[in-house]
Amino acid sequence: MGGERTATLRWTDDHCHLHHGRPTHVDHDGAAAEAVAEVVAAAAAIGVERMVTVGCDVADSVAAAEVAAAHSGRVWATAGVHPHEASQGVDGLEEVLARPEVVAVGECGLDFHYDHSPRDRQREVFAAQVALAHAHDLPLVIHTREAWADTFAILEAEGAPRRTVFHCFTGDAPEARRCLDLGAHLSISGIVTFKSADDIRRAVELAPLDRLMVETDSPFLAPVPFRGKPNLPGYVPLVGRAVAEVKGVGVDEVAAATWGTASAFYALDAM
């Protein structure tokens, strides 16, 4: 997948969708459960030892939690309502957040590119999930696309949770600076390997290494040389390698830093 494992490199894919397209009760579908198990095992074999699978609505969050429960110690889950699904609201989300394998609220935020849900509803549901993160002292996982001003306005009004990450960061250096000034982290996806991604590379260059994490967002956004193909958690070392090149440091340094940051951010060592 992402290259041969060495004894010193351990990776966390802090944002993937292992359960994407799977039934809600994955354990009741043997083929689906087996496919997820194969992906988890293949990633772990090359050093991607931990994965966070991310919920995008209430039912999807249940599916994420069930996958995490089936792979305890390897996989954790988040529970949230994606801006595309904001019209559904957040009823039932708090019950999923109470599950022990759920380590964050999200992904949630604003997406004004597709507008699959009305913008006012997106703002309302995003603010509600910021409040849930505060109430449960959980990290907040943000998706924002073509909505930076409104995203920052809501975070300033509601208060950014003490652990906040902008997943699949696609802004430029000034937006990265605003995120960092809020105390947030940037999660870098395979887009950083794309030839056209100079803005993201400038943001990576700006950000301190201890404020970065790495993700695949699989099955989406596969890095070069797999661009256009289904993505896998096992490709996260390719993202880490690209971050190392931008930062001018060794890949081992990026692996160690992002492992430690994910541990603290999601409180993984406490589980």
N, C-alpha and C positions, 0 to 999 in steps of 0.2 A: 504494500500500500504506500506508506510514506517513507520507505527505506528500512534498512535493517536496524534492529534495536541494538543499542549498546548498553552496558551495565549501568552507565551513569545517567542516561537520559530517561526521564519519566515525564509524561505529558498528561495534562487535563484538557479535554475538549469541553470548554465551559458552556457551549451552546450547540446542541444538535437536536434532531427530531427522530430519534430511534423508532418511535411508534408511528411515524407519519404514514397515513393510509392504512393503518392497522385497525381492527375492531377495537371498541372501547375495552372489552374484557379480553385482553390479549392471551391470558392463560387458558381461555376457553377455545382458542384456535391454535391447534398444535403447529400448523405450518407457519403461522405468523410468529409464534413464540420461538420456533426453531430458527427462523431467519434472523430475528433480533439477536438470539444467542450466538449465532455464527459471526455477526458483525462485531459484537462485544468481544468475543474471544479473539478474533483476528486483529482487532485494534490493540488489545492488551498484549498480544504476542510481540508486537513491535514497540511497546513502551507507552501506548496511550492507555494508561491504566485506569483512568477515571473519566466519566462522561456525565454531563448534565443534560437530560432530555427535557425539552421545553414545551409547556402547554400553551395552546392558543385559544381555547375556549373552555368552558367547564367540562364538557365531555372529553375533550382532548386532554385536559389536565388530569382527569381520572386515568386515562390511558397511559399518560406519562408516569403517573405514580405507580401504576401496576407494573410497568416495565421496570421501574427502579426497585420495587419490592422484590421482583423476581431475580434481580442482579445486585443484591445488597453488597455494598462495599466496592462495587465497580460503577454503579449508575445511581444518580440522584435525579430528582425531578423538580420542576417549577410548576406553578399553577397561575394562570393568568388568562386575560381576554385580550387578544390581539386587536389593534384598531380596525382591521377588516371585519371583525366579529362584534364590534362594539354595540351594534343594534340589539344583540342578545342580552346586554346588561351583565351584571356580576352576581345575580342570584345563584346561590349554591357554591360560589367560589370559596367562601370562608370555610366551608366544611372540608374542601379538598386541602386547603392550606393547613389544616390541623393534622394531616397525615404525617407520620414521622419521616418519610422519605422525601418530603417536599421541603426544599431549602431556600426558595425565593418566590417572590411575586412577579409574574410576568410570563411571556413577554407582553408588554403593554406600551401604549404610547399613542402616537399620531402618525397617520399616513395620508398625506394630501396629494399623493401621486395618483392613487387609484380611487380614493374616496368610496370604498365599498360600503362604508357606513357614513351617515351625515356627520359633518365636522363638529357640530355642537354636541352630538352624542359621543363622538370620539373624545372630545375634551372632558365631558362629564365622566365617562368610564375610566379614562386615564387618571383623573383626579381622585376618583374613588379608590383606585388601586394604589396610588401613592399613600392614601390614608390607611389602607390595609397594611401596607409595608410598615408604616409607623406603628400601627396598633399591635402588630405581631412581632415587631423588631426583626423583620426579615429583609434581606436584600431586595432591591428593585431592579428588574431587567427591562430596559427601555428599547423599543423600536421607534425610530423616528425617520421619516422620509419626506423631504420637501416641506418640513414643518418646524424648522428650528426655532423660530421666534416664539411660536405658540408653546412648544415644548419647554423652552426655558421659562416662559411666563408662568406656566402651571407649576413648574418646580419651585420657582421663586415664591409663588403664592402659597403653595402647600408645604414647602420646605423639602429639600432633597433628603431622602433617607440617608443615614450615615454610611450605608453600603449601597451604592448605585452604580450600575454599569450601563453604558451605551453599547448595546450589542451590534455586531456587524457595522462598526463605525464607518460611515461614508462621508463624513464632513471634511473640511479642510483645516488648516492650522488654526485660524481664528476660532472656529467652532470647537476644536479640540481644547484650546485654551480656556474657553468658557466652561466646558465640561470639567476640566481639571480644577478650575477655580471654584466650582461647586463641590469639589471633593470627590468627584465621580471617577470611575475607571473607564477605559476604552477597551472593548473586546474586538480583536482584529481577525477578520475572516480571510478566506482565500482570495478575495478581491485584491489584497495587497500584492499578489503575484501578477496581476494583470498589467500589461504594458501601459494602459491608459490611466493607471491609478496613482498618478503623481501627487494628487491632493492627499490621499491616504498616507502615502509614504512620508510626506511632509509632517503630517500629524503624528505619525509614529516617531519620527525624528525628534519632534518637540516633546513628546510625553516621556516622563521618567519611566524607566523599565519596570519599577514596582507598581506602576499604575496601569499596566497593560496585562491583558489576558489574550489567549488565542482560542479560536473556535473554528468549526467547519460550517455550521449552519446546515449540515447535511440533512437531507439529500440534495440540498441546493448549493450553488456557488462553488463548485469544485475548483481547486487551485490549478494553475499551470503545473504539469503538462496534461491534466485531466479535465481542463475546462470544457464545458459542454456535455460532460458525462455525469452520471449520478455521483454525488459526493458521499464520502464515508468518513467516520471519525478517525480512521487510520491515516487520513491525509493531513491531520493537524501538524505533524512535524514539518511538512512543507511550508505551512504558514509560519511556524516558528523560525524556519531557516530564512524566510524572506524578512521577518522582523530583525533577525540577527544581522543580516546584510545591511539593512537600513541603519541600524544602531551602531554598526561597526564593532560588534562583540561576537563572542563565540556562541554557537548554537547551544552548547551546554549551559551557558549563562542564562540564555532565554528560557530554556527548559526548566532550570532550577527556579528562576524568578517567577515564572508564570505558574509553576506548580505551587510555590509558596503563597502567591497572591490568591489563587483559587482556593487553597486550603483555608486561609483566613477569611476571605470574602464570604464563602458559603459555610464556614464553620465545619468543614468536612472532617477535620481531625477529632472533633468532639463526638463523632458518630461511630 
